[in-house]
Amino acid sequence: MPPPTNTPDEPPRVIAGRRNSSGLSRDIEIIEVLGGAEAAASDGLGVVRVAQLTGRDKTVVSRSLATLADAGLVDRDPRSLNYRLGSRVFALAARSAESALASRARPLIHRIAHSTRETTHLCVLRGGNVLTVLSALSPHEFRSTGWEGVTTAAWRTPSGRVLISDWDRESLRAWYAEHGHDQPIVGPLNPTMAAIGFAVLDKPPENKARIHDFASLLVEVEHIRARGFATLDEELELGVVGASAPVTDFTGRIVAAINVSAPKSRIGDRLDVLGNYVRTAAAELSQILGASKNSSQSPAARGQAR
């Protein structure tokens, strides 16, 4: 239940029944208040207001907020001194959502890998780059690598480009300014990849690179919106190609990407065929997540960037 809110003419209303609760419950109570409508509308709340809403002494509330801030669960604005929910809360929420997404997607990801006989991944955007949350390996002895748990630069991968393909121009500009030159591997390799000495190209070959600057990013995004999928041709690893398509939720927002990667020697000139197959599979997962048939077709079909 959301915390009570007040109009300027009303006396403070407190959350009843918790004044003698345990320390953990009291901290949860503060987090609930900071996650409420009043805190969102005011860009955070001060110590006095949090104390009023929880019915607790402001000195005790101040100490609790300081402890929560040390843990990253709340942040304090240095100018207004208001407290807001911290980045760690959102990171934990994102990871919980990723876990639920992976659980629902797992049967489909394995079915795609079985049907294509190529390695299949489920990817999400985290911290401006791509995290692979689930991989199903090809049954072939000669196959592309499982990337599960690895974070890669979004601009270097079709999944990354798909994941930002419904952003507006200014959001893309801000993202490119921060992440458009990130190294190919942003996070640590998983132990299996590290053990075999796995490596990627430091830079994509000039004749293969899709992204050179912000203008080329916009061109690629428009291309993805028109087709409903993105492709990769030896940009990240020599001899490896791939295709990715967006997964949307019930709001029509892109929340994940399905990627199939394979040795170029097996795919040959059928990369667009693979892309269309992945697009259809991604639409199936989108509908599992509550998207309508129209919203899961392509970013272009959903009205392009919002």
C-alpha positions as CSV (number, residue, x, y, z in Angstrom):
1,M,0.0,0.0,0.0
2,P,1.5,3.4,-0.9
3,P,2.2,5.9,1.9
4,P,-0.5,8.4,2.7
5,T,-0.1,11.9,1.1
6,N,-1.4,15.2,2.4
7,T,-2.6,18.5,1.0
8,P,-0.9,21.6,2.3
9,D,-3.9,22.3,4.6
10,E,-3.9,18.9,6.2
11,P,-1.9,17.9,9.3
12,P,0.7,15.2,8.7
13,R,-0.8,11.7,8.5
14,V,1.4,8.9,9.9
15,I,1.6,5.2,9.0
16,A,0.0,3.5,12.0
17,G,1.0,0.4,13.8
18,R,4.8,0.4,13.2
19,R,6.2,2.7,15.9
20,N,7.5,-0.2,17.9
21,S,8.5,-2.4,14.9
22,S,12.0,-3.9,14.4
23,G,14.9,-1.9,12.9
24,L,14.5,-3.7,9.6
25,S,10.8,-3.0,9.4
26,R,11.4,0.6,10.2
27,D,14.0,0.9,7.4
28,I,11.6,-0.7,5.0
29,E,8.9,1.8,6.1
30,I,11.3,4.7,5.2
31,I,12.0,3.1,1.8
32,E,8.3,2.7,1.2
33,V,7.7,6.4,2.0
34,L,10.6,7.5,-0.4
35,G,9.0,5.3,-3.1
36,G,5.6,7.0,-2.7
37,A,3.8,9.6,-4.8
38,E,4.7,12.5,-2.6
39,A,8.4,11.8,-2.8
40,A,8.2,11.3,-6.5
41,A,6.4,14.6,-7.0
42,S,8.8,16.5,-4.7
43,D,12.0,14.9,-6.0
44,G,12.6,13.4,-2.6
45,L,11.7,14.2,1.0
46,G,13.6,15.8,3.9
47,V,14.2,14.2,7.2
48,V,11.4,16.2,8.9
49,R,8.8,15.1,6.4
50,V,9.9,11.5,6.5
51,A,9.6,11.6,10.3
52,Q,6.1,13.1,10.0
53,L,4.9,10.4,7.6
54,T,6.4,7.5,9.6
55,G,5.4,9.0,13.0
56,R,8.9,8.6,14.3
57,D,11.4,10.9,16.0
58,K,13.4,12.9,13.4
59,T,16.7,12.2,15.1
60,V,16.1,8.4,14.8
61,V,14.9,8.9,11.2
62,S,18.1,10.9,10.4
63,R,20.3,8.1,11.7
64,S,18.3,5.5,9.7
65,L,18.5,7.5,6.5
66,A,22.3,7.9,7.0
67,T,22.6,4.1,7.4
68,L,20.5,3.5,4.3
69,A,22.6,6.0,2.3
70,D,25.8,4.2,3.3
71,A,24.3,1.0,1.9
72,G,23.3,2.8,-1.4
73,L,19.6,2.2,-0.7
74,V,18.8,5.9,-0.6
75,D,20.6,8.9,-2.1
76,R,20.7,12.5,-0.7
77,D,20.6,15.5,-3.0
78,P,23.6,17.7,-2.0
79,R,21.6,20.9,-2.7
80,S,18.1,20.3,-1.5
81,L,19.2,17.7,1.1
82,N,16.2,15.6,0.2
83,Y,16.4,11.9,0.3
84,R,15.4,9.7,-2.7
85,L,15.5,6.0,-3.4
86,G,19.1,5.0,-4.2
87,S,20.6,3.4,-7.2
88,R,21.1,0.1,-5.4
89,V,17.3,-0.3,-5.0
90,F,16.8,0.1,-8.8
91,A,19.7,-2.2,-9.5
92,L,18.2,-4.9,-7.3
93,A,14.8,-4.4,-8.9
94,A,16.4,-4.7,-12.4
95,R,18.1,-7.9,-11.5
96,S,14.9,-9.4,-10.1
97,A,13.2,-8.4,-13.4
98,E,16.0,-10.0,-15.4
99,S,15.7,-13.2,-13.4
100,A,12.0,-13.4,-14.0
101,L,12.5,-12.6,-17.7
102,A,15.1,-15.3,-18.1
103,S,12.8,-17.9,-16.4
104,R,9.9,-17.1,-18.7
105,A,12.2,-17.0,-21.8
106,R,14.2,-20.2,-21.1
107,P,12.0,-22.7,-23.0
108,L,11.8,-20.5,-26.0
109,I,15.6,-19.7,-26.0
110,H,16.3,-23.5,-26.0
111,R,13.8,-24.1,-28.7
112,I,15.4,-21.5,-30.9
113,A,18.8,-23.0,-30.4
114,H,17.4,-26.5,-31.2
115,S,15.6,-25.2,-34.3
116,T,18.5,-23.2,-35.7
117,R,21.2,-25.4,-34.3
118,E,23.0,-22.2,-33.4
119,T,23.9,-20.6,-30.1
120,T,21.1,-18.4,-28.8
121,H,21.2,-15.6,-26.2
122,L,18.8,-13.5,-24.2
123,C,20.2,-10.0,-23.6
124,V,19.2,-6.9,-21.6
125,L,20.6,-3.4,-21.3
126,R,22.3,-2.7,-18.0
127,G,24.4,0.4,-17.3
128,G,24.2,1.4,-20.9
129,N,25.6,-1.8,-22.3
130,V,24.5,-5.4,-23.0
131,L,24.3,-8.1,-20.4
132,T,23.6,-11.7,-21.6
133,V,21.4,-13.2,-19.0
134,L,20.8,-16.6,-20.7
135,S,22.5,-18.7,-23.4
136,A,21.7,-21.9,-25.1
137,L,24.6,-23.4,-27.0
138,S,24.6,-24.9,-30.5
139,P,24.9,-28.7,-30.6
140,H,27.6,-28.3,-33.2
141,E,31.2,-28.9,-32.0
142,F,32.2,-25.8,-34.0
143,R,30.0,-23.1,-32.6
144,S,30.0,-19.6,-31.2
145,T,30.6,-19.0,-27.5
146,G,28.0,-18.7,-24.7
147,W,28.1,-15.2,-23.3
148,E,26.0,-15.7,-20.2
149,G,27.0,-13.2,-17.5
150,V,29.2,-11.2,-19.7
151,T,28.7,-7.5,-20.5
152,T,29.6,-6.1,-23.9
153,A,29.6,-2.7,-25.5
154,A,26.2,-2.1,-27.0
155,W,27.5,-0.3,-30.0
156,R,29.5,-3.3,-31.1
157,T,26.6,-5.8,-31.0
158,P,23.3,-6.2,-32.8
159,S,21.6,-6.9,-29.5
160,G,22.8,-3.6,-28.1
161,R,21.7,-1.6,-31.1
162,V,18.3,-3.3,-30.9
163,L,17.9,-2.5,-27.2
164,I,18.2,1.2,-27.8
165,S,16.3,1.3,-31.1
166,D,13.1,2.7,-29.6
167,W,14.8,5.6,-27.9
168,D,14.3,9.2,-29.1
169,R,17.1,11.2,-30.7
170,E,18.2,13.1,-27.6
171,S,18.4,9.9,-25.5
172,L,20.5,8.3,-28.2
173,R,22.8,11.3,-28.3
174,A,23.3,11.2,-24.5
175,W,23.9,7.5,-24.6
176,Y,26.4,7.7,-27.5
177,A,28.3,10.5,-25.8
178,E,28.8,8.2,-22.7
179,H,29.0,4.7,-24.3
180,G,29.8,5.1,-28.0
181,H,33.5,4.3,-27.5
182,D,33.3,1.7,-24.8
183,Q,35.7,-1.3,-25.0
184,P,34.1,-4.5,-26.5
185,I,34.1,-6.4,-23.2
186,V,32.8,-4.2,-20.4
187,G,32.5,-6.8,-17.7
188,P,34.6,-9.8,-16.8
189,L,34.5,-12.9,-18.9
190,N,32.9,-16.0,-17.4
191,P,35.3,-18.7,-16.3
192,T,34.7,-20.9,-19.3
193,M,35.5,-18.2,-21.8
194,A,38.6,-17.1,-19.8
195,A,39.9,-20.6,-19.6
196,I,40.0,-21.1,-23.4
197,G,41.7,-17.7,-23.9
198,F,38.7,-16.2,-25.6
199,A,39.3,-12.8,-27.2
200,V,37.4,-10.3,-29.3
201,L,38.6,-7.7,-31.9
202,D,39.7,-4.5,-30.3
203,K,38.1,-2.6,-33.1
204,P,35.7,-3.7,-35.8
205,P,37.2,-4.0,-39.3
206,E,36.6,-0.8,-41.2
207,N,34.6,-2.5,-43.9
208,K,32.4,-4.3,-41.3
209,A,31.7,-1.6,-38.7
210,R,28.1,-0.3,-38.6
211,I,28.8,2.5,-36.1
212,H,31.5,5.1,-36.7
213,D,29.8,8.2,-35.2
214,F,26.5,9.5,-34.0
215,A,25.2,10.0,-37.5
216,S,25.9,6.4,-38.4
217,L,24.2,5.3,-35.2
218,L,21.0,7.1,-36.3
219,V,21.2,5.4,-39.7
220,E,21.6,2.0,-38.1
221,V,18.7,2.6,-35.7
222,E,16.4,3.6,-38.6
223,H,17.5,0.4,-40.4
224,I,16.6,-1.7,-37.4
225,R,13.2,0.0,-37.1
226,A,12.4,-0.7,-40.7
227,R,13.4,-4.3,-40.6
228,G,12.6,-5.3,-37.0
229,F,16.0,-6.8,-36.5
230,A,19.8,-6.1,-36.5
231,T,22.7,-8.1,-37.9
232,L,26.4,-8.4,-37.2
233,D,29.0,-9.6,-39.7
234,E,32.4,-10.2,-38.0
235,E,32.3,-6.9,-36.1
236,L,33.1,-8.5,-32.7
237,E,34.8,-11.8,-33.6
238,L,36.4,-13.0,-36.9
239,G,34.2,-15.6,-38.6
240,V,31.1,-15.0,-36.5
241,V,27.8,-13.5,-37.6
242,G,24.6,-12.9,-35.8
243,A,21.1,-11.5,-35.8
244,S,19.1,-9.9,-32.9
245,A,15.5,-8.7,-32.6
246,P,13.7,-6.8,-29.9
247,V,11.5,-8.2,-27.1
248,T,8.8,-5.9,-25.8
249,D,6.6,-6.0,-22.7
250,F,2.9,-5.1,-22.3
251,T,3.7,-1.4,-22.5
252,G,5.4,-1.8,-25.9
253,R,8.8,-0.9,-24.5
254,I,11.8,-2.9,-25.5
255,V,13.0,-4.9,-22.5
256,A,15.3,-7.5,-24.0
257,A,16.8,-8.8,-27.2
258,I,17.1,-12.3,-28.6
259,N,20.3,-13.0,-30.5
260,V,21.4,-16.0,-32.6
261,S,25.1,-16.1,-33.4
262,A,26.9,-18.6,-35.6
263,P,30.0,-19.3,-37.7
264,K,29.8,-17.4,-40.9
265,S,30.8,-20.6,-42.8
266,R,27.4,-22.1,-41.9
267,I,25.2,-19.0,-42.3
268,G,26.7,-17.8,-45.6
269,D,24.5,-15.3,-47.3
270,R,21.4,-16.2,-45.2
271,L,21.9,-13.7,-42.5
272,D,18.7,-11.8,-43.3
273,V,16.8,-15.0,-43.3
274,L,18.2,-15.6,-39.8
275,G,17.2,-12.1,-38.8
276,N,13.6,-12.6,-39.9
277,Y,13.4,-15.9,-38.0
278,V,14.8,-14.2,-34.8
279,R,12.3,-11.4,-35.2
280,T,9.4,-13.9,-35.3
281,A,10.8,-15.6,-32.2
282,A,11.2,-12.3,-30.4
283,A,7.6,-11.4,-31.2
284,E,6.5,-14.7,-29.6
285,L,8.3,-13.9,-26.4
286,S,6.9,-10.4,-26.5
287,Q,3.4,-11.9,-26.5
288,I,4.3,-14.1,-23.6
289,L,5.2,-10.9,-21.7
290,G,1.9,-9.3,-22.6
291,A,2.7,-7.3,-25.7
292,S,0.0,-7.1,-28.4
293,K,0.7,-8.6,-31.8
294,N,1.1,-5.1,-33.3
295,S,3.5,-3.9,-30.6
296,S,5.8,-6.9,-31.0
297,Q,6.3,-6.6,-34.7
298,S,9.0,-3.9,-34.9
299,P,9.9,-0.5,-33.5
300,A,8.7,1.0,-36.8
301,A,5.3,-0.7,-36.4
302,R,5.1,0.8,-32.9
303,G,5.6,4.3,-34.1
304,Q,9.4,4.3,-34.1
305,A,11.2,6.3,-31.4
306,R,9.2,7.7,-28.6
